[in-house]
């Protein structure tokens, strides 16, 4: 920024600032001063990852035995094919659990800061809980929670 004010103060304007030499100096300052440590970090991390991957490939055992190739590590054969389609209700219950479990992650900090956020924070959480309750009632009336 010193260069900009110096060029402008001397009356040369911004055209002289954008000359090739000045652009090179600006690029040099930005890259080597600010981004060069990040560049070095990326190179070191890439080399380290390749070395670790290569060493794990060289050191590990490649011969598989019958125990490792069995279907399950617990020792008994499966009852049926493991590629059967799951009932969609498993996924639905999992998604509903995640949605309603996230409510706790909002309620806990809200309850701790309720004395400082005032009525605006209280009513915003009340609206949030109302919307959440309406969603729960909608799912209940549609039968999403039934397991028949």
Secondary structure, DSSP 8 states (H G I E B T S, - for coil): -HHHHHHHHTT-HHHHHTSHHHHHHHHHHIIIIIIHHHHHHHHHHHHHHHHHHHHHHHHS-----HHHHSS-TTSS--SS-TT----HHHHHHHHHHHHHHHHHHHHHHHHHSHHHHHHHHHHHHHHHHHHHHHHHHHHHHHTTT---
